[in-house]
Amino acid sequence: MASTTVTLRVWRGDAGQGQLADYQVEANEGEVVLDILHRLQATQAGDLAVRWNCKAGKCGSCSMEINGQPRLACMTRMSIFEPGEPITLTPVRTFPVIRDLVTDVSFNYAKAMEIPSFTPDPAVKPGEFRMQQTDVERSQEFRKCIECFLCQDVCHVIRDHPENERPFAGPRFLMRIAELEMHPADTADRREIAQDDFGLGYCNITKCCTEVCPEHIKITDNALIPMKERVVGRKYDPLVWLGDKIGRRPRHDTPAVPGRRSS
Amino acid sequence: MTDSDIQRLPYDVVVIGAGGSGLRAAIEARLAGCRTAVISKSLFGKAHTVMAEGGCAAAMGNVNPNDNWMVHFRDTMRGGKFLNNWRMAELHAKEAPDRVWELEAWGALFDRTPDGRISQRNFGGHAYPRLAHVGDRTGLEMIRTLQQKVVALQQDDAREHGDPEAMIKIFAETTITRLVRDNGRIAGAFGYTRDDGAFVLFEAPAIILATGGIGKTFKYSSNSWEYTGDGHALALLAGATLLNMEFVQFHPTHMVWPLSVRGLLVTESVRGDGGVLRNSEGRRFMFDYVPDVFRAQYAETEEEADRWYTDPDHNRRPPELLPRDEVARANNAEVKAGRGSPHGGVFLDIASRRPAEEILRRLPSMYHQFKELADVDITKEPMEVGPAQHYVMGGVEVDPDTTESLVPGLFAAGEVSGGMHGSNRLGGNSLSDLLVFGHRAGLGAAAYLDSLGGGRPAAGDAELAQAGAEALAPLERAEGENPYTVHAEVQQTMSDLVGIIRREDEIKTALTELEQLRERAARVKAEGGRGYNPGWHLALDLRNILLIAECVAQAALERQESRGGHTRDDFPQMSPEWRKVNLICSLDGDRVALRRQPMAPMREDLQALFDRDELAKYYTDEELPPAQAPRAEESH
């Protein structure tokens, strides 16, 4: 079996400061970046902080930037790199560093808390739901999301723009809104808050999120653009506007849930 | 260490583990009005449950109306070779449908039948299509649904109490190292937060263990890093008992190549959806491995087996869908006989059996996994697969109805508990187990709290000081061995000597090696400090890994028969005498003590669900009901 030595250039440090450190590590045929990091931990840097869990591309824990690209370390094969070239590993840039390659991703959990949850018709009892496969498939695509937050990391609205973290939920959570809006058994209406509270309008559909998604979810085409169309239909349709104005059409939008953001 | 170094957090119920059973338990405890903390070694939503692929078994009868809880119960007992705790198997079969329907009401989107119900798929050992699923990512759907239900409850609490975390709070990336007691009753849980290494004491009279399994005891395992046997070890250290730890499931199909992904699971759904196993000669070898106890239920020819997929009422099942222990042993035997694949596995072929578009629709994760990690297109060529450690049937001995262990206030649900699956778990029965017994654990803990009245046990200072010193020791040693080295050697020992096929002399060698490794583990040194330090974390996990390895080895040495997930080369037969015996591990000082405990006889109405002829394959003559006894259905 072919065994070679690779140069890993790994960001080491904590919230205060840090720098890139070079390591020479053995690599074998068929391995992924996470294998090399594990070997580095076991042989040279026992305290190297790396967040990982399943090593199978199913949990979305080992997100990092590999040669500047947001990727999962467990799904990045060593064979994609030029032999002899150093591989640079840095923490995801959008979120604050805890230590080495591990970042504080609590922003995402705070956003998740603010989106009004699944709201079925209370008259439908468990076991009584009837939904067709074609109707559930749209939301099922979004539920493939493993919450690796790479789309959140790459999105230029918040990457290097922390001031936008308050008005903008990021692709993952705008997609969550789309998922609930397209859920056949959901009765809430999140179209106004998608725009007003979660910043759908900030998205200018550059599709960076779609490109980095390890689950190959078409975030922009299937979630964000259709959601924008629904918002237009709700907010800017002249008839709807008139209905609102003269009070013929009761407001039925579900309000955002008060979260940490507003406290 | 002074008391001020420990952050104290009072709760009613503390759930250790945030996978399927932990979250289901926490939801139920919160619904019962308990202030609940959920502790997770990982981030919220990352637990090992996400890796479950095939589905969640529940006799809803959506695809075949002949299915009901009695059929599911029978299948579960057969899969476990009648060593199951029959009361757990009964509760599980009866309650699983309600638990699945409930998930749907919380937002889960399972695949559908043509009439809009939850679709169900075939799986090994299940008589009818029974597994609710979402493609081959069912575990992810389940954990996300439970995660989002927790959030929904937190939103309710934000509206009612002004604080989303008033009644249920997730403590992500936090590890518990000791349970503390007061006069034998649970008083709290001591541990550290991973990001800064700070100590924390959860003061709570009720603790639910939901920590999953022990996979990181073995070299090749489909389990995530978290599976270091924490709950098993915490229970032992707190005075509880472990049941039948010799039964370890080696799932038959994992990737074997490249080496980097050896042990990565290949879902049983591949076989449920038509995939077959072949050896290097192209032979569908499973027909050669149907054991006598299952002979009547499985097809004898390829033609009959293939007809079953479309006409299950008039044909018997393909032998590829035997319970996992049988298929794993067969795969192992074919490789040993020199008929394996180039990288030491066997071939799993769905490409020649189903159209590419169907494979892509039903098995998207498998397609993705093989394409990206092994350059194999499973719609065009067969996969190379082999057995690896997947699950532990043994676990904390609990009361089936409340999930309480022998220690008052300590509960256990899911993989960390024992008994439900007997000697071998059927595929799909894990996700349902998590839901059914997670739910019961939440109720059990809430009821225990009610019974306490006002008085609450309190943690003693001496015990806390000891727990703190134990946790800091690997950082404070001036020198010592690398914890990663010791861990790798434990895994090698267990895989080589207490793996899928076992022998007395090898297990004895393993016990000697484990003894030496335990001494070495007590002297490891973790470099670096307390902030997010994986070397330190592993050094602390080693205690648990080694304690559990010793339990598995001791129980494996004691049980002189082959049954389910315990195969003895030197005792190849299943023994009716041994079926009546549970092996119980406890802690005597710091040593593992093992004793035999008789199995309670099955309740008569449940026993009447089986033909006497079938029971005779498992029972001793004295245990058998009298011949000609009327069946329960006829007498009622």
Interface residues (C-beta under 8 A of the other chain):
Chain A: M1 D14 N28 E29 G30 E31 V32 D35 Q41 A42 T43 G46 D47 L48 A49 V50 R51 W52 N53 C54 K55 A56 G57 K58 C59 G60 S61 M75 R77 I98 R99 D100 V102 D104 V105 Y109 A112 M113 P116 S117 F118 P120 V124 K125 P126 G127 F129 R130 M131 Q132 Q133 V136 S139 Q140 R143 K144 I146 E147 L180 H183 D186 H216 V257 P258 G259 R260
Chain B: S42 L43 F44 G45 K46 H48 V50 M51 P97 D98 W101 E102 E104 A105 W106 G107 L109 D111 R112 D115 G116 R117 S119 V134 G135 R137 G139 L140 E141 R144 Q148 V151 A152 Q154 Q155 A158 R159 P164 D195 S224 W225 E226 W257 P258 L259 S260 V261 L264 L265 S365 H368 Q369 E372 L373 A374 N482 P483 Y484 T485 A488 A526 E527 G528 G529 G531 Y532 N533 P534 G535 W536
